[in-house]
Amino acid sequence: MYRELLPGTLDLLVLKSLAKGPLHGYGIGLYLRQVSGDLLQVGEGSLYPALQRLVVKGWASAKWGVSETGRKARFYELTGAGKEQLASESAEFDRMVNMIQQILRTA
């Protein structure tokens, strides 16, 4: 299990999670855990502040609804600006990873 993410990657991962459609916080955490093969477990203390940041920046919207278990939950959804931010951050992340790989291959 990874304990730390590169700075800024949590917002990117949450945006990517929301690209699948509206999810509540627990669903986002579960999605990230499943997709990573249980390697990434994002705690509530990191996830919910990230979701709030995305809402404040206008990259996600939030509304109350009922979860699959019948409990009241806040569902988050990408906005148009969030989709643009996801594309931008994904491209920037790819450039960064490629640069790091290039350096590692030559060192």
N, C-alpha and C positions, 0 to 999 in steps of 0.2 A: 504494500500500500504506500502511495506517495503522500508524504506529509505536507509538502510545500509545492506550490505552483509558481511558475515564473510570474513576476509582477504583471498585473493586467490581464492574465489569461483567464481568470475566473469569470470576468464579465463576458469575454469572448465565448467561453463554454456555455454560459447561461443563455446568451443570445442564440447560440447554435441549438441548444435544447428547445428553446421557444420556437425555432423555425419549424419544428414538427407540429406545432399547434399549441393552443392554450394549455397550460399546466399549472398546478399549484406547487408550492415550494417543495413539499415532500416528493411529488412526482418528478420534479427537476432533479433533486438529489438522487432518487432511485434511477432515473434515466442515465445520469452521469456514471453512477456505480455500475450499472448493467453494461453500458457501452464500453466502459474501460475494463471490463472483466474483473470487477471488484478491486481494481488498483486505485481508483480515485473515490474517496469518500469525503464529501464536502459537508462540514458541520453547519448546524443552524446559525452559529455565531458568525460564519462567513457568508453563507448563502443569502440570508434575509437582508443584511446590509447591502449586498450586491444587487439584489432585486430592487431594493428601495432606490439605489443609485440609478439603475436603469429607468425606473419610473420617473424620477426627478429630471433626468436628462431627456426624457421624451422618447426613449428607445423601446419602452414597454408600457403597456397599460395594465391596470389591475381592476378586477371587479370581484365581488363576492358571489359565490355559487355553492353548490353542494357536491362533495367529492363522491367517488365510487362507493365509499363506505357509509354515505348518508350524513357525513359531518359537514358543517359549514367550513368553507375554505376560500382563500383568496386566490383567484386564478390570474395568471399573468399571460400576456399575449404581445407578440412583436408588433410594433407600429411600422409605418412606412419608413420613418427615420431609423428605426431599429434594424430593418432589413438592409438599409444602406450602410449602417454602421457595421453590421455583421460582415458584409462583403468587403468593406474597407479594412477592418481588423483582420479578417482571414487572409487577405492579400498581404498585409504588412507582416503577419505572423509567418507566412510562407517565405517571404523575403528574408526574415530574420533567421529562420531555421536553415535556409539554403546558405546564407552567409556563414553561419556557425559550422555547418558541415564542410564548406569549402575550406575554412581555416583548419579544421581538425584533420582533413585529408592532407594538408600541406605541412602541418607541424610535425 
